[in-house]
């Protein structure tokens, strides 16, 4: 006789279409395929209101799955998990306190983030992290109920894609294109954000036909473009905005090289991103800092050293490496050779692993 169906509530720290929502949707689909009941509730507004909505939604759930370490999902999930029959799972790809420390946030904010982590990890029956380094960090702190389930990519959607017409319409047919996909943030305390290193690298090598392709949105996008204008390379930055998930491979196909830059500190080592699986599946040549999962997967020629939390010398090293890649006639083949590495991030596989972990944890709790 099979086990009873679960009632699983996903608390997504993001709206519909966000990365948190997509992860909840994919894991939820794997659970529904086995007969479990699934509901997803998204962030909708203010923190207090979201806590209340999440708490009300949690009242009937047998499993509460909080996607991301944030106050609203953690508070609602931790309160509801006090019941003897409720299983609480926290899924995170970040260490908030380490990140805030990296961006020079005030002591009170760092302390509040550390408190949030203690509450979440103390209440959770299972902690899901995206990489082995985060699991090791938590183990050093005595947290042992941790399972690694990586970021995912839909291999039915993502594949190598070349669209010569799109490239021509954007004026990129004769350019050496370097792309970044994601949410563009800006860190005033550090004087930069996502994409700052690429803009500085372009300015350092005006002899190269470099063009930046920025795919996504966020408050940092305007700052990157202003920086490019100040450095005299504004006309070489192409911001295409946010595109639907199904269209991402087509736009990644515009990029001869894709960048993945993480800081070489605790925040960078535990922080994971869906960018890398997408770049791999799209067959792009990747240049990444020697940090975290990328350091384990990518060949030596695609890795660059990064010093500390904010490396002002990195753009110069990046520029010189881009010059080498531009001169490499085999760069396209080297990117395509990465596609088998994406199989470990196949969302069907990742979602199945998460669903199995949820069922095992709920079974052990009850």
C-alpha positions as CSV (number, residue, x, y, z in Angstrom):
1,X,0.0,0.0,0.0
2,X,1.5,3.4,-1.0
3,X,2.1,6.3,1.4
4,X,-0.6,9.0,1.9
5,X,-0.5,11.9,-0.5
6,X,1.2,15.0,0.9
7,X,-0.3,18.6,1.0
8,X,2.7,20.7,0.0
9,X,2.7,24.5,0.2
10,X,5.5,26.4,-1.6
11,X,6.2,29.9,-0.2
12,X,8.0,31.7,-3.1
13,X,10.1,34.7,-2.1
14,X,9.3,36.2,-5.5
15,X,6.5,36.8,-7.9
16,X,5.2,34.6,-10.7
17,X,8.0,34.1,-13.3
18,X,10.8,34.7,-10.8
19,X,13.6,32.2,-10.2
20,X,12.1,31.3,-6.9
21,X,8.7,30.7,-8.5
22,X,10.2,28.6,-11.3
23,X,12.0,26.4,-8.8
24,X,8.7,25.9,-6.8
25,X,6.8,25.2,-10.0
26,X,9.2,22.5,-11.2
27,X,9.5,20.7,-7.8
28,X,5.7,21.0,-7.4
29,X,5.1,19.4,-10.8
30,X,7.3,16.4,-9.7
31,X,5.3,16.0,-6.6
32,X,1.9,16.3,-8.4
33,X,3.1,13.7,-10.8
34,X,3.2,11.3,-7.9
35,X,-0.2,12.3,-6.7
36,X,0.6,14.9,-4.0
37,X,-1.4,18.1,-3.6
38,X,0.6,21.3,-4.4
39,X,0.0,25.0,-3.9
40,X,2.3,27.9,-4.6
41,X,1.9,31.3,-2.9
42,X,4.0,34.2,-4.1
43,X,5.3,37.4,-2.5
44,X,2.9,40.2,-3.3
45,X,3.7,43.3,-1.4
46,X,4.8,44.4,2.0
47,X,6.6,42.1,4.4
48,X,4.0,42.2,7.1
49,X,1.2,41.5,4.7
50,X,3.1,38.6,3.1
51,X,3.8,37.0,6.5
52,X,0.1,37.1,7.3
53,X,-0.9,35.7,3.9
54,X,1.7,33.0,4.0
55,X,0.7,32.1,7.6
56,X,-3.0,31.7,6.6
57,X,-2.1,29.6,3.6
58,X,0.1,27.4,5.8
59,X,-2.7,26.3,8.1
60,X,-3.7,23.3,6.0
61,X,-0.3,22.3,4.7
62,X,1.4,19.1,5.7
63,X,4.7,20.3,4.2
64,X,5.8,24.0,4.0
65,X,8.6,24.6,1.5
66,X,10.2,28.1,1.7
67,X,12.1,29.0,-1.4
68,X,14.8,31.5,-0.3
69,X,16.0,32.7,3.1
70,X,13.7,35.7,3.6
71,X,11.6,37.0,6.5
72,X,8.2,36.4,5.1
73,X,8.5,32.7,4.1
74,X,10.7,31.8,7.0
75,X,8.5,33.5,9.6
76,X,5.3,31.9,8.3
77,X,7.0,28.5,7.9
78,X,8.7,28.5,11.3
79,X,5.4,29.4,13.1
80,X,3.4,26.7,11.3
81,X,6.1,24.1,11.8
82,X,5.5,24.2,15.5
83,X,2.6,21.8,14.9
84,X,3.6,18.1,15.3
85,X,2.4,17.1,11.9
86,X,3.9,19.9,9.8
87,X,7.2,19.4,7.9
88,X,9.2,22.6,7.3
89,X,11.8,22.8,4.4
90,X,14.1,25.8,3.7
91,X,15.6,26.0,0.3
92,X,18.4,28.6,-0.2
93,X,21.3,29.5,-2.5
94,X,22.7,32.3,-0.4
95,X,24.1,33.1,3.0
96,X,22.4,36.5,3.7
97,X,24.6,37.5,6.6
98,X,27.8,36.8,4.6
99,X,26.4,38.7,1.6
100,X,25.5,41.8,3.7
101,X,28.9,41.7,5.3
102,X,30.4,41.6,1.8
103,X,28.5,44.7,0.7
104,X,29.5,46.6,3.9
105,X,26.0,46.7,5.4
106,X,25.6,47.9,8.9
107,X,26.1,45.7,11.9
108,X,22.4,45.7,12.8
109,X,21.5,44.4,9.3
110,X,24.2,41.7,9.5
111,X,23.0,40.7,12.9
112,X,19.4,40.5,11.8
113,X,20.3,38.3,8.8
114,X,22.3,36.0,11.1
115,X,19.2,35.8,13.4
116,X,17.0,34.9,10.4
117,X,19.4,32.1,9.5
118,X,19.4,30.8,13.1
119,X,15.6,30.8,13.2
120,X,15.3,29.2,9.8
121,X,17.8,26.4,10.4
122,X,16.6,25.8,13.9
123,X,13.0,25.3,12.8
124,X,13.7,23.4,9.5
125,X,13.4,19.7,9.3
126,X,15.4,19.8,6.1
127,X,17.7,22.5,4.6
128,X,18.2,22.4,0.8
129,X,21.2,24.2,-0.5
130,X,22.4,24.5,-4.1
131,X,26.1,23.6,-3.7
132,X,28.5,21.5,-1.7
133,X,30.4,24.5,-0.3
134,X,27.3,25.8,1.4
135,X,26.6,22.3,2.9
136,X,30.2,22.3,4.2
137,X,29.9,25.8,5.7
138,X,26.7,24.8,7.5
139,X,28.3,21.6,8.7
140,X,31.1,23.7,10.3
141,X,28.4,25.5,12.2
142,X,26.9,22.2,13.4
143,X,23.9,22.2,11.0
144,X,23.7,18.6,9.6
145,X,20.2,18.2,8.2
146,X,21.4,19.6,4.8
147,X,21.0,18.2,1.3
148,X,22.5,19.6,-1.9
149,X,20.0,20.0,-4.8
150,X,21.5,22.3,-7.4
151,X,20.0,25.0,-9.6
152,X,18.2,23.6,-12.6
153,X,17.8,24.3,-16.3
154,X,15.1,23.0,-18.7
155,X,17.0,20.9,-21.2
156,X,13.9,20.7,-23.4
157,X,14.1,24.5,-23.8
158,X,17.9,25.2,-23.6
159,X,20.1,24.2,-26.4
160,X,22.8,25.8,-28.6
161,X,21.1,28.4,-30.8
162,X,22.4,30.6,-33.5
163,X,20.1,33.3,-34.9
164,X,22.0,35.3,-37.5
165,X,19.0,37.5,-38.3
166,X,18.6,38.6,-34.6
167,X,22.4,39.3,-34.5
168,X,22.2,41.4,-37.6
169,X,19.1,43.3,-36.4
170,X,21.0,44.3,-33.3
171,X,24.1,45.3,-35.2
172,X,26.3,42.6,-33.8
173,X,27.2,40.6,-36.9
174,X,30.8,41.7,-36.9
175,X,31.3,42.0,-33.2
176,X,32.9,39.9,-30.5
177,X,30.0,39.7,-28.0
178,X,30.3,39.1,-24.3
179,X,27.1,38.5,-22.4
180,X,25.7,38.6,-18.9
181,X,22.2,37.2,-18.1
182,X,20.4,37.8,-14.9
183,X,19.1,40.4,-12.5
184,X,21.3,43.5,-12.4
185,X,22.1,44.8,-9.0
186,X,24.3,47.7,-7.9
187,X,26.2,48.1,-4.7
188,X,26.9,51.8,-3.9
189,X,29.2,50.9,-1.0
190,X,31.5,49.1,-3.4
191,X,31.0,51.3,-6.4
192,X,29.9,48.7,-8.8
193,X,27.5,45.8,-9.5
194,X,26.7,43.1,-12.0
195,X,28.4,44.1,-15.3
196,X,30.8,46.7,-14.0
197,X,33.8,44.4,-14.7
198,X,32.8,43.9,-18.3
199,X,32.4,47.6,-18.9
200,X,35.8,48.3,-17.4
201,X,37.4,45.5,-19.5
202,X,35.9,47.0,-22.7
203,X,37.4,50.4,-21.8
204,X,40.7,48.8,-21.2
205,X,40.9,47.2,-24.6
206,X,39.5,49.7,-27.2
207,X,41.4,47.7,-29.9
208,X,39.1,44.8,-29.6
209,X,35.6,44.7,-31.3
210,X,34.0,44.0,-27.9
211,X,30.3,44.4,-27.5
212,X,28.4,43.8,-24.2
213,X,25.0,42.0,-24.4
214,X,23.1,42.5,-21.1
215,X,20.0,40.2,-20.8
216,X,17.7,41.0,-17.9
217,X,16.6,43.9,-15.8
218,X,17.1,45.4,-12.4
219,X,18.2,48.7,-10.8
220,X,21.8,48.1,-11.7
221,X,21.2,48.1,-15.4
222,X,20.9,51.9,-15.6
223,X,24.1,52.3,-13.5
224,X,26.0,50.0,-15.8
225,X,25.0,52.0,-18.8
226,X,25.9,55.3,-17.0
227,X,29.3,53.8,-16.2
228,X,29.8,52.8,-19.9
229,X,29.0,56.3,-21.0
230,X,31.5,57.8,-18.5
231,X,34.2,55.4,-19.8
232,X,33.4,56.1,-23.4
233,X,32.0,52.7,-24.4
234,X,28.3,53.5,-24.1
235,X,27.6,52.8,-27.7
236,X,29.1,49.3,-27.3
237,X,26.6,48.2,-24.6
238,X,23.4,46.5,-25.8
239,X,20.8,46.0,-23.1
240,X,18.1,43.7,-24.5
241,X,16.0,43.7,-21.3
242,X,14.3,40.7,-19.7
243,X,13.2,38.0,-22.1
244,X,10.8,35.0,-21.5
245,X,12.5,31.8,-20.3
246,X,11.8,30.0,-23.5
247,X,13.5,32.8,-25.5
248,X,16.7,32.9,-23.3
249,X,18.7,30.3,-25.5
250,X,18.0,32.4,-28.5
251,X,19.5,35.5,-26.8
252,X,22.3,33.6,-25.2
253,X,23.2,32.6,-28.7
254,X,24.1,36.2,-29.4
255,X,27.0,35.9,-27.0
256,X,30.4,34.5,-28.0
257,X,31.3,34.5,-24.3
258,X,29.2,34.5,-21.2
259,X,30.5,35.9,-17.9
260,X,30.0,34.5,-14.4
261,X,31.6,36.7,-11.7
262,X,31.4,35.7,-8.0
263,X,33.5,37.2,-5.2
264,X,36.2,35.1,-3.6
265,X,34.8,35.2,-0.1
266,X,32.2,33.2,2.0
267,X,29.3,34.9,0.3
268,X,30.6,34.1,-3.2
269,X,31.5,30.5,-2.4
270,X,28.1,29.5,-1.1
271,X,26.1,31.7,-3.5
272,X,24.9,29.8,-6.5
273,X,23.1,30.9,-9.6
274,X,21.0,29.5,-12.4
275,X,23.2,31.4,-14.9
276,X,25.9,28.6,-15.1
277,X,23.5,25.7,-16.0
278,X,21.9,27.9,-18.6
279,X,25.2,29.0,-20.1
280,X,26.4,25.3,-20.2
281,X,23.2,24.1,-21.9
282,X,23.3,26.8,-24.5
283,X,26.8,25.8,-25.4
284,X,28.4,29.2,-24.7
285,X,32.1,29.8,-24.0
286,X,32.1,30.7,-20.3
287,X,34.6,32.9,-18.4
288,X,34.1,32.6,-14.6
289,X,35.9,33.4,-11.5
290,X,37.5,30.5,-9.7
291,X,34.8,30.3,-7.1
292,X,32.2,27.7,-6.1
293,X,30.6,25.3,-8.6
294,X,32.2,26.9,-11.6
295,X,35.7,26.1,-10.2
296,X,34.7,22.4,-10.0
297,X,33.2,22.1,-13.5
298,X,34.9,24.4,-15.9
299,X,38.2,23.8,-17.7
300,X,41.2,25.8,-16.5
301,X,41.2,28.1,-19.5
302,X,37.7,29.3,-18.6
303,X,38.6,30.3,-15.0
304,X,40.1,33.5,-13.7
305,X,41.4,34.4,-10.2
306,X,39.5,36.8,-8.1
307,X,40.9,38.4,-5.0
308,X,38.6,38.9,-2.0
309,X,35.2,40.4,-1.9
310,X,35.8,43.2,-4.5
311,X,38.7,42.9,-6.8
312,X,39.5,46.2,-8.5
313,X,42.3,44.5,-10.6
314,X,39.9,41.9,-12.0
315,X,38.6,43.9,-15.0
316,X,42.2,44.2,-16.4
317,X,42.8,40.4,-16.1
318,X,39.4,39.9,-17.7
319,X,40.3,42.2,-20.6
320,X,43.5,40.3,-21.3
321,X,41.7,36.9,-21.2
322,X,39.0,38.2,-23.5
323,X,41.7,39.2,-25.9
324,X,43.0,35.6,-25.8
325,X,39.6,34.2,-26.4
326,X,38.9,36.5,-29.3
327,X,42.0,35.2,-31.0
328,X,41.1,31.6,-30.4
329,X,39.6,30.1,-33.6
330,X,38.3,27.1,-31.5
331,X,36.3,29.1,-29.0
332,X,32.9,28.1,-30.4
333,X,33.8,24.4,-30.3
334,X,35.0,24.7,-26.8
335,X,31.7,26.3,-25.7
336,X,29.7,23.5,-27.4
337,X,31.9,20.9,-25.6
338,X,30.4,22.1,-22.3
339,X,26.8,21.0,-23.1
340,X,27.1,17.6,-21.5
341,X,27.9,19.3,-18.2
342,X,24.4,20.7,-18.1
343,X,22.9,17.2,-17.7
344,X,23.5,17.2,-13.9
345,X,21.3,20.4,-13.7
346,X,18.4,19.0,-15.8
347,X,15.3,20.3,-14.1
348,X,13.5,17.0,-14.5
349,X,16.4,15.4,-12.5
350,X,16.7,18.2,-10.0
351,X,13.0,18.4,-9.3
352,X,12.8,14.6,-8.9
353,X,15.6,14.7,-6.3
354,X,13.8,17.5,-4.4
355,X,10.5,15.6,-4.4
356,X,12.2,12.5,-3.1
357,X,13.9,14.5,-0.3
358,X,10.5,16.1,0.6
359,X,8.8,12.8,0.9
360,X,11.6,11.2,2.9
361,X,11.7,14.1,5.3
362,X,7.9,14.2,5.8
363,X,7.9,10.4,6.3
364,X,10.6,10.6,8.9
365,X,8.8,13.5,10.7
366,X,5.5,11.7,10.8
